[in-house]
């Protein structure tokens, strides 16, 4: 089956009889930051892969030295952003942001994440380098996670706003640790992520692709339709625990979080000195997110 060509993604097939579809986030020069263009292409790729019975498992990985460093914080452009701007008034006559518009844009992205969660394919996130902020959110929506032992998972965005799909963490890890990560925005290693249950396994970086493919091949021993019903069976338990209501409620709170004093401080720093100064203001007290991943 031929797939569309994308500006921000690569699609290929690997494994026995090409039964594994692989989506590569392909913005290495931007550490695979999740622009609206990339996310709308990601949804389109999933929509093309979902009905393809020859693809039994989908691996999602990042090009270059990291999985994804989060949402693209530069001004959005393109059809995805334009559609939101046309349908929802995002500012008032004085240029002040309106909660309805902020929430509408965030819910639209949340719906992409939730489609990934509920896709009728088994999905595996192959994580190296950073999976932080939106990158952490995206990886947590996969069925399975295989990571490099020195990968970093975290959500520094909590230091100036909120989070959306990372709210599934209380379903994955102990409450005390979930609260610690939320209240600090700290990051943890791939090894600790596996110990906590955020990842299925953590392996040395040079074994990551091999180990991810081995897990995908093991899952792909079953045909796509049988795997789909098993996935729905598993997801229903989490959905009955409130994952949909929790994620959408968290998205509402994420939108509301852009109107806190901390968020206004972030906006002021961004306007005064750009992204670099805003990040230094946000993360300076914590002395983290400054080291470059080795891989």
SESE-611288 format. One line per 4 residues: number of its first residue (from 1); their letters; for each residue x, y, z of N, C-alpha, C. Coordinates in steps of 0.05 Angstrom, whole numbers, plus 32768, in hexadecimal, padded with zeros to 4 digits. Layout:
N
NUM> A> X/Y/Z/X/Y/Z/X/Y/Z | ...
This chain:
295
1> XXXX> 8011/7FE8/8000/8000/8000/8000/8012/8019/8000 | 800C/802B/7FEE/801B/8044/7FED/800F/8059/8000 | 8021/8066/800E/8018/807B/8021/801F/8096/8017 | 8011/80AB/8020/8018/80C6/8018/8034/80CE/8021
5> XXXX> 8040/80E1/8014/8059/80EC/801D/8053/8104/802F | 8062/8106/8045/805D/811C/8058/8076/812D/805B | 8072/8146/8063/8088/8158/8068/8096/8153/8082 | 8087/8148/8096/8092/8146/80B1/8093/8129/80BC
9> XXXX> 808D/8116/80AB/808C/80F9/80B2/8099/80E8/809D | 80A4/80D2/80A5/80AC/80BD/8092/809D/80A3/8099 | 8093/8095/8085/8085/807C/8089/8094/8066/807A | 809B/8050/8088/80A6/8039/807B/809C/8020/8087
13> XXXX> 80A3/8009/807C/809A/7FEF/8085/80B3/7FDE/808C | 80B2/7FD0/80A2/80C9/7FC0/80AB/80BF/7FA6/80B6 | 80D1/7F94/80BC/80CB/7F7A/80C8/80C2/7F65/80B4 | 80BB/7F4E/80BF/80B3/7F37/80AF/809B/7F3F/809D
17> XXXX> 809E/7F3A/8083/8088/7F40/8070/807E/7F5C/8072 | 808F/7F6F/807B/8088/7F8B/807E/806F/7F8F/808F | 806C/7F7F/80A4/8054/7F80/80B4/8054/7F97/80C8 | 806B/7FA5/80CB/806E/7FBB/80DE/806F/7FD5/80CE
21> XXXX> 805C/7FE7/80D3/805D/8002/80C8/806C/8013/80DB | 807C/8026/80D1/808C/8037/80E2/8089/8054/80DA | 8081/8064/80ED/807E/8081/80E9/8096/808E/80F7 | 80A5/809E/80E8/80BB/80AD/80F3/80B4/80CB/80F4
25> XXXX> 80B4/80D7/810B/80B1/80F4/810E/80CB/8100/8102 | 80C7/8110/80ED/80DF/8118/80DD/80E3/8136/80DD | 80E8/8141/80F4/80F1/815D/80F6/810A/815D/8108 | 811F/814F/8100/8137/814C/8111/8144/8167/8118
29> XXXX> 8142/817A/8105/814E/8194/810B/813F/81A4/8120 | 8127/819C/8126/8116/81A8/813C/8112/8194/8153 | 8122/817F/8154/8120/816A/8169/8104/815E/8168 | 80F9/815C/814F/80DF/8150/814B/80C9/815D/815C
33> XXXX> 80CB/8177/815F/80B6/8186/816D/809C/8183/815E | 8086/8181/816D/806C/817B/8162/805D/8194/8158 | 8063/819B/8140/8054/81B2/8134/8038/81A8/812D | 8025/81BB/8129/800A/81B3/8121/800B/81A5/8106
37> XXXX> 801D/81AD/80F4/801F/81A0/80DA/8027/8182/80DE | 803B/817D/80EF/8043/8162/80F4/802C/8152/8100 | 801E/815D/8114/8009/814E/8121/7FF2/8148/810E | 7FEB/815A/80FD/7FD5/8154/80EA/7FDE/8140/80D5
41> XXXX> 7FF8/8140/80CD/8002/812B/80BC/8002/8110/80CB | 8009/8111/80E4/8009/80F8/80F5/7FED/80EB/80F5 | 7FD9/80FC/80F9/7FBE/80F1/80F8/7FB7/80E5/80DD | 7FBF/80F3/80C8/7FBA/80E9/80AD/7FC8/80CE/80A8
45> XXXX> 7FE1/80CC/80B2/7FF0/80B3/80AE/7FE2/809C/80BD | 7FD8/80A2/80D6/7FCA/808D/80E5/7FB0/8085/80D6 | 7FA2/8098/80CB/7F89/8092/80BC/7F8F/8081/80A4 | 7FA6/8084/8097/7FAD/8073/8081/7FB6/8058/8089
49> XXXX> 7FC3/8056/80A0/7FCD/803C/80A9/7FB7/802B/80B6 | 7FA4/8037/80C3/7F90/8028/80D3/7F82/8013/80C3 | 7F78/8018/80AA/7F69/8004/809C/7F7B/7FF0/808D | 7F95/7FF3/808E/7FA8/7FE2/807F/7FAE/7FC9/8090
53> XXXX> 7FA2/7FB2/8089/7FA5/7F9A/8098/7FC1/7F8E/8096 | 7FD1/7F97/8082/7FEC/7F8C/8080/7FFE/7F99/8095 | 7FF6/7FAF/80A1/8006/7FBB/80B7/7FFA/7FB2/80D1 | 8008/7FA1/80DF/7FFE/7F95/80F8/8005/7FA6/8110
57> XXXX> 801C/7FB3/810F/8026/7FC4/8125/8032/7FDD/8119 | 8030/7FF3/8128/803B/800D/8120/8050/8016/8135 | 8068/801B/812C/807D/8026/813C/807E/8044/8137 | 8080/8055/814C/8084/8072/8149/809F/8079/8155
61> XXXX> 80B0/8086/8146/80CB/808D/8150/80D1/80AA/8146 | 80E8/80B4/814F/80F1/80CE/8147/810B/80CD/8137 | 810E/80DE/8123/8126/80E0/8113/813B/80F0/8123 | 8154/80EB/811D/816A/80FA/812A/816F/80F2/8146
65> XXXX> 8175/8105/8158/817F/80FF/8172/816A/80FE/8188 | 8150/80FF/8181/813C/80FE/8196/8121/80F5/818B | 8110/80EC/819D/80F5/80E4/8196/80E5/80FD/8190 | 80E0/810E/81A4/80D3/8128/819F/80D7/8139/81B8
69> XXXX> 80DF/8152/81B3/80E4/8165/81C9/80CA/8175/81D0 | 80B3/816C/81C6/809A/8178/81CE/808D/8188/81B8 | 8079/8198/81C0/806A/81A8/81AD/807C/81BE/81A2 | 8078/81C5/8189/8086/81DB/817C/807A/81F5/8187
73> XXXX> 808B/8204/8195/8081/821D/81A2/8084/8235/8190 | 808E/8232/8177/808E/8248/8164/8072/824C/8159 | 806C/8264/814F/8051/8269/8144/8049/8255/812F | 8030/824A/8132/8027/8236/8120/801E/8242/8105
77> XXXX> 801F/8231/80F0/8016/8239/80D6/800B/8220/80C8 | 7FFF/8224/80B1/7FF5/820D/80A2/7FD8/8207/80A6 | 7FCE/81F3/8099/7FB2/81ED/8099/7FA7/81E7/80B4 | 7FB6/81D8/80C5/7FAC/81D0/80DF/7FA7/81E9/80F0
81> XXXX> 7FBA/81FA/80F2/7FB7/8212/8102/7FA3/8225/80F6 | 7FA3/8228/80DC/7F90/8239/80CF/7F73/8231/80D4 | 7F6E/8216/80D4/7F53/820C/80D8/7F49/8214/80F4 | 7F5B/8212/8108/7F53/821A/8123/7F4D/8237/8124
85> XXXX> 7F5F/8248/8118/7F5B/8265/8119/7F41/826D/810B | 7F3A/8260/80F5/7F22/8267/80E7/7F09/8261/80F7 | 7F09/824A/8105/7EF1/8241/8112/7EED/824D/812E | 7F02/8256/813B/7F00/825F/8156/7F0F/827A/8159
89> XXXX> 7F01/828D/8165/7F0E/82A7/816A/7F20/82A3/8182 | 7F3A/82A6/817D/7F4E/82A0/8192/7F56/82B8/81A3 | 7F50/82D1/8199/7F56/82E9/81A9/7F3E/82FC/81A7 | 7F3D/830F/81BB/7F28/8323/81BA/7F31/833B/81AA
93> XXXX> 7F21/8350/81AA/7F27/8368/819A/7F41/8376/81A4 | 7F4A/8370/81BC/7F62/837D/81C7/7F7A/836A/81C5 | 7F77/8354/81B7/7F8D/8341/81B3/7F92/832E/81CA | 7F7F/832D/81DE/7F82/831B/81F5/7F78/82FF/81ED
97> XXXX> 7F86/82EB/81F7/7F7D/82CF/81F1/7F63/82C9/81FD | 7F53/82B9/81EF/7F39/82AF/81F9/7F3B/8291/81FF | 7F31/8289/8216/7F33/826D/821E/7F26/825A/820A | 7F0F/8262/81FE/7F02/8251/81EB/7F14/8249/81D4
101> XXXX> 7F22/825D/81C9/7F34/8257/81B3/7F4B/8246/81BA | 7F57/824C/81D2/7F6E/823C/81DB/7F65/821F/81E0 | 7F4E/821C/81ED/7F44/8201/81F2/7F3E/81F2/81D9 | 7F32/81FF/81C5/7F2A/81F2/81AC/7F42/81E7/819E
105> XXXX> 7F58/81F8/819C/7F70/81EE/818F/7F7D/81D7/819E | 7F7D/81D8/81B8/7F89/81C2/81C8/7F79/81A9/81C5 | 7F5E/81AB/81C6/7F4D/8193/81C4/7F51/8186/81A9 | 7F55/8196/8194/7F5A/818A/817A/7F73/8179/8179
109> XXXX> 7F88/8182/8186/7FA1/8172/8188/7F9D/815A/819A | 7F8E/815E/81B0/7F88/8147/81C2/7F7A/8132/81B3 | 7F68/8139/81A1/7F59/8125/8191/7F6B/8115/817F | 7F81/8121/8176/7F95/8112/8166/7FA2/80FD/8178
113> XXXX> 7FAA/8106/8190/7FB7/80F3/81A3/7FA4/80DC/81AA | 7F8A/80E3/81AE/7F77/80CE/81B6/7F71/80BB/819F | 7F73/80C5/8187/7F70/80B3/8170/7F87/80A0/816F | 7F9F/80AA/8175/7FB7/8098/8176/7FB3/8084/818C
117> XXXX> 7FA8/808C/81A3/7FA3/8079/81B9/7F90/8063/81B1 | 7F7B/806A/81A2/7F65/8058/819C/7F67/804B/8181 | 7F7E/8050/8173/7F82/8044/8158/7F80/8026/8159 | 7F73/801A/8145/7F70/7FFD/8144/7F89/7FEF/813A
121> XXXX> 7FA0/7FF8/8144/7FBA/7FEB/813F/7FC9/7FEC/8159 | 7FDA/7FD8/815E/7FEC/7FD9/8174/8003/7FEC/816D | 8008/7FFF/817F/801D/8014/8179/8033/8012/818E | 804B/8017/8185/8063/8017/8196/8072/8031/8192
125> XXXX> 8078/803F/81A8/8089/8056/81A7/80A6/804D/81AB | 80B7/8054/8199/80D4/804E/819B/80E2/8068/81A3 | 80EA/806A/81BC/80F2/8084/81C7/8110/8085/81CC | 811D/809A/81C2/8138/80A0/81C9/813B/80BE/81CD
129> XXXX> 8150/80C6/81DA/8154/80E3/81DF/813D/80ED/81F1 | 8132/8104/81E9/811C/8110/81F8/8101/8107/81EF | 80F0/8100/8202/80D3/80FE/81FE/80C7/8110/8214 | 80C7/812A/820E/80BE/813C/8223/80A7/814D/8218
133> XXXX> 8098/8158/822C/8080/8169/8225/806E/8159/8212 | 8067/8165/81FB/8056/8157/81E8/8062/813C/81DE | 807C/813A/81DE/8089/8120/81D7/8083/810B/81EB | 8083/8113/8205/807B/8100/821A/805E/80F8/8217
137> XXXX> 804D/810C/8212/8030/8107/820E/802C/80F3/81F8 | 8039/80F8/81E1/8035/80E7/81CA/803E/80CA/81D0 | 8055/80C7/81DC/805F/80AC/81E1/804D/809D/81F5 | 8041/80AB/8208/8030/809E/821B/8016/8094/820F
141> XXXX> 800E/809D/81F8/7FF6/8094/81EB/7FFA/807B/81DA | 8013/8072/81D7/8018/8059/81C9/8011/8042/81DB | 800C/802B/81CF/8006/8012/81DF/801E/8009/81EF | 8035/800A/81E2/804E/7FFF/81ED/8064/8014/81E9
145> XXXX> 8077/8015/81FB/808E/8027/81F9/80A8/8018/81FE | 80BA/801A/81EB/80D5/8010/81EE/80E7/8029/81EC | 80F9/802C/8200/8109/8044/8200/8127/803E/8205 | 8137/8051/81FD/8154/804F/8205/8156/8054/8223
149> XXXX> 8169/8047/822F/816B/804A/824D/8172/8066/8255 | 817F/8076/8243/8185/8091/8249/8172/80A5/823D | 815B/809C/8233/8147/80AF/822A/813D/80BF/8241 | 812F/80D6/823C/8125/80E7/8251/8107/80EC/824C
153> XXXX> 80F7/80E5/8260/80DA/80EA/825F/80D3/8100/8274 | 80C3/8113/826B/80BB/8128/827E/80A9/813C/8271 | 809F/814F/8281/808C/8163/8276/8092/817E/8282 | 80A7/818C/8278/80AE/81A7/8282/8098/81BB/827D
157> XXXX> 8086/81B5/826A/8070/81C8/8264/805E/81CD/827C | 805F/81BA/8290/804F/81BE/82A8/8059/81D6/82B8 | 8071/81E0/82B2/807C/81F7/82C0/8071/8212/82B6 | 8061/8211/82A1/8054/822A/8298/8038/8226/828E
161> XXXX> 802F/820D/828C/8013/8209/8282/8009/81EF/828F | 7FFD/81DE/827F/7FF3/81C5/8289/7FFB/81AE/8277 | 7FED/8198/8278/7FF2/8181/8267/7FD8/8175/825F | 7FD8/8166/824A/7FBF/8159/8240/7FC1/813B/8243
165> XXXX> 7FCC/812E/822F/7FCB/8111/8230/7FDF/8105/8244 | 7FF1/8115/824F/8002/8109/8264/7FF2/8103/827D | 7FD9/810C/827E/7FC8/8106/8295/7FC2/80E8/8297 | 7FCB/80D8/8283/7FC8/80BB/8287/7FDD/80B0/8299
169> XXXX> 7FF1/80C0/82A1/8006/80B6/82B3/7FFB/80AB/82CD | 7FE6/80B7/82DA/7FDC/80AA/82F2/7FD1/808E/82ED | 7FCB/8087/82D4/7FC3/806B/82CE/7FDB/8059/82CA | 7FF2/8064/82C7/800A/8055/82C0/801E/8052/82D7
173> XXXX> 8020/8066/82E8/8035/8066/82FC/8029/806D/8317 | 8038/8068/832D/802D/806E/8348/8026/808C/834B | 8011/8091/835B/8007/80AC/835F/801D/80BF/8369 | 802D/80B7/837C/8041/80C9/8387/8055/80D2/8371
177> XXXX> 805E/80BF/8361/8071/80C7/834B/8063/80D8/8336 | 804A/80D1/8330/803B/80E2/831C/8039/80FE/8326 | 8033/8102/833F/8031/811D/834A/804C/812C/834A | 8061/811D/8351/807C/8129/8351/8083/8134/8335
181> XXXX> 807E/8123/8320/8084/812B/8305/8073/8143/82FC | 805A/8144/8305/8048/8159/82FD/8050/8173/830B | 8056/8172/8325/805C/818A/8334/8077/8196/832E | 8089/8186/8323/80A4/8190/831E/80AA/8194/8300
185> XXXX> 809D/8184/82EF/80A4/8184/82D3/80BE/8176/82CE | 80C8/8167/82E2/80E2/8159/82DF/80E0/8143/82CA | 80F8/813A/82C2/80F9/8123/82AF/8107/810C/82BC | 8102/80F4/82B1/810E/80DC/82BB/811B/80CC/82A4
189> XXXX> 812D/80BA/82AB/813B/80AB/8296/8129/8095/828B | 8131/808A/8275/8123/8073/826A/8123/805C/827D | 8139/8058/828B/813A/8042/829E/8125/8045/82B4 | 8123/805D/82BF/810F/8062/82D4/80F3/8060/82C8
193> XXXX> 80EF/8069/82B0/80D5/8068/82A3/80CC/804B/82A1 | 80DE/8039/829A/80D7/801C/8298/80D1/8011/82B3 | 80E0/8019/82C7/80DB/800F/82E3/80C0/8018/82ED | 80B7/8030/82E5/809E/803B/82EE/8086/8030/82DE
197> XXXX> 808B/8026/82C6/8075/801D/82B5/806D/8030/829F | 807C/8046/829C/8078/8058/8285/8081/804C/826B | 8094/8039/826D/809F/802B/8256/809F/800D/825B | 809E/7FFE/8246/809F/7FE0/8249/80BB/7FD7/824E
201> XXXX> 80CE/7FE3/8241/80EA/7FDB/8245/80FD/7FF2/823E | 8113/7FF4/824B/8128/8007/8245/8141/7FF7/823E | 814E/7FFE/8227/8164/7FEF/821D/817A/8003/8215 | 8193/7FFA/8212/81A8/800B/8208/81A0/8016/81EC
205> XXXX> 81A9/802F/81E7/81A0/803C/81CE/81A7/802B/81B5 | 81BE/801E/81B6/81C6/800F/819E/81B6/7FF6/8199 | 81A5/7FEF/81AD/8193/7FD8/81AA/8175/7FE1/81A6 | 8170/7FFB/81A6/8155/8005/81A7/8145/7FFC/818E
209> XXXX> 814F/8001/8176/8140/7FF9/815E/813B/7FDB/815D | 8150/7FCC/8163/814E/7FAF/8162/8139/7FA5/8176 | 8139/7FAF/818E/8127/7FA6/81A3/810A/7FAF/819D | 8107/7FC7/8193/80EC/7FD0/818C/80E0/7FBF/8176
213> XXXX> 80F0/7FB9/8161/80E7/7FA9/814B/80E1/7F8C/8155 | 80F1/7F82/8167/80EC/7F67/8171/80D1/7F66/8180 | 80CB/7F7A/8190/80B1/7F7B/819D/809A/7F7D/8189 | 809E/7F8E/8175/8089/7F92/8161/8085/7F77/8152
217> XXXX> 809A/7F69/814B/8097/7F50/813D/8089/7F3B/814E | 808E/7F3B/8168/8081/7F28/817A/8063/7F2E/817B | 805B/7F47/817D/803F/7F4F/817D/8033/7F48/8162 | 8041/7F4C/814C/8037/7F48/8131/8034/7F2B/8129
221> XXXX> 8038/7F18/813C/8032/7EFC/8136/8014/7EF9/8133 | 8004/7F0B/813E/7FE7/7F0A/813B/7FDF/7F1D/8125 | 7FC9/7F17/8116/7FC0/7F28/8101/7FB4/7F42/810B | 7FB2/7F56/80FA/7FAA/7F71/8102/7F8E/7F72/810E
225> XXXX> 7F7B/7F62/8103/7F60/7F63/810D/7F5E/7F58/8129 | 7F6D/7F42/812F/7F6D/7F37/814A/7F7A/7F49/815E | 7F91/7F56/8156/7F9E/7F69/8167/7F8C/7F81/816D | 7F7C/7F89/815A/7F69/7FA0/815E/7F56/7F9A/8174
229> XXXX> 7F4A/7F81/8174/7F36/7F7C/8189/7F44/7F79/81A4 | 7F5C/7F6E/81A5/7F6B/7F6D/81BE/7F71/7F89/81C9 | 7F79/7F9B/81B7/7F7F/7FB6/81BF/7F66/7FC4/81CA | 7F4F/7FC1/81BC/7F37/7FCD/81C6/7F2F/7FC2/81E1
233> XXXX> 7F33/7FA8/81E4/7F2D/7F9B/81FE/7F3E/7FA8/8214 | 7F58/7FAC/8210/7F69/7FB8/8224/7F62/7FD6/8228 | 7F5D/7FE4/8213/7F58/8001/8216/7F3E/8007/8225 | 7F2A/7FF5/8222/7F11/7FFA/8230/7F14/7FFB/824E
237> XXXX> 7F27/7FEC/8259/7F2B/7FED/8276/7F34/8009/827E | 7F47/8014/826F/7F52/802F/8275/7F3D/8044/8270 | 7F2D/8040/825B/7F18/8053/8255/7F02/8053/826B | 7EFD/803C/8276/7EE9/803A/828C/7EF4/8046/82A5
241> XXXX> 7F0E/804A/82A7/7F1A/8058/82BE/7F1B/8076/82B9 | 7F11/807E/82A2/7F0D/809B/829E/7F22/80A8/828D | 7F30/8099/827C/7F46/80A6/826C/7F3B/80BC/825A | 7F24/80B8/824D/7F1A/80CC/823B/7F13/80E6/824A
245> XXXX> 7F03/80E2/825F/7EFB/80FA/826F/7F13/8108/827B | 7F26/80F8/8285/7F3D/8104/8292/7F4E/8113/827E | 7F53/8108/8266/7F64/8115/8252/7F56/812F/8248 | 7F3D/812E/8243/7F2F/8146/8239/7F2D/815B/824F
249> XXXX> 7F29/8152/8268/7F29/8165/827E/7F44/8171/8282 | 7F59/8161/827E/7F74/816C/8280/7F7A/8180/826A | 7F6F/817B/8253/7F73/818E/823D/7F65/81A9/8244 | 7F4D/81A8/8250/7F40/81C0/8259/7F52/81CF/826D
253> XXXX> 7F5E/81C0/8280/7F6F/81CD/8294/7F89/81D7/8287 | 7F92/81C9/8273/7FAA/81D3/8264/7FA4/81EE/8258 | 7F8C/81F1/824C/7F84/820A/8241/7F82/821F/8256 | 7F75/8218/826D/7F72/822B/8283/7F8D/8233/828E
257> XXXX> 7FA1/8220/828D/7FBB/8225/8298/7FCA/823B/8289 | 7FC2/8242/8271/7FCF/8257/8262/7FC7/8273/826D | 7FB5/8274/8281/7FAC/828D/828C/7FB6/8290/82A9 | 7FC9/8280/82B2/7FD4/8283/82CD/7FEA/8297/82CE
261> XXXX> 7FF2/82A0/82E6/8008/82B3/82E8/8022/82A7/82DC | 8027/828D/82E0/803F/8281/82D6/803E/8281/82B7 | 8027/827C/82AC/8025/827C/828E/8029/8298/8283 | 801E/82AC/8290/8022/82C7/8287/8040/82CF/8289
265> XXXX> 804D/82C5/829F/806A/82CB/82A1/8079/82BF/828A | 8072/82A6/8282/807E/8299/826B/8079/82AA/8251 | 8061/82B3/824D/805A/82C2/8235/806A/82DC/8234 | 806D/82E9/824B/807D/8302/824C/809A/82FD/8245
269> XXXX> 80A6/82E8/8250/80C1/82E1/8249/80C5/82DA/822C | 80B1/82CC/8221/80B2/82C4/8205/80B1/82DD/81F3 | 80A0/82F0/81FA/809E/8309/81EA/80B7/831A/81ED | 80C3/831A/8205/80DA/832B/820A/80F4/8320/81FD
273> XXXX> 80F8/8306/8200/8112/82FB/81F7/8110/82E2/81E5 | 80F8/82DA/81DD/80F5/82C3/81CC/80F5/82A9/81DC | 80F5/8293/81CE/80F2/8278/81DA/810A/8272/81EC | 8122/8278/81E4/8139/8271/81F4/8138/827E/8210
277> XXXX> 8131/8298/8211/812F/82A5/822B/8118/829A/823B | 8102/8294/822E/80EB/8289/823D/80F2/826D/8249 | 8100/825D/823A/8108/8243/8244/811C/8245/825B | 812E/8259/8259/8141/825D/826F/8132/8266/8288
281> XXXX> 811E/8277/8285/810E/8281/829C/80FE/8269/82A8 | 80F3/8258/8297/80E3/8242/82A1/80F4/822D/82AF | 810A/8225/82A3/8119/820E/82AD/8131/8215/82BE | 8139/822F/82BF/8150/8238/82CE/8150/822F/82EB
285> XXXX> 8139/8232/82FA/8139/822A/8316/813D/820C/831A | 8138/81FC/8306/813A/81DF/8308/8154/81D4/82FE | 8163/81E4/82EE/817D/81DC/82E4/817B/81C2/82D4 | 8168/81C0/82C2/8166/81A8/82B2/815D/81AF/8295
289> XXXX> 8158/819B/8285/8151/819F/8269/8165/81AF/8259 | 817E/81AF/8262/8192/81BF/8254/81A7/81AC/8247 | 81A9/8194/8251/81BD/8181/8246/81B2/8175/822D | 81C4/8171/8219/81BD/8165/8200/81BE/8147/8202
293> XXX> 81A9/8138/81FA/81AA/811B/81FB/81C2/8110/81EB | 81CE/80FA/81F4/81E6/80F0/81E8/81DF/80E5/81CC | 81C7/80DB/81C7/81C1/80CE/81AE/81B0/80DF/819C
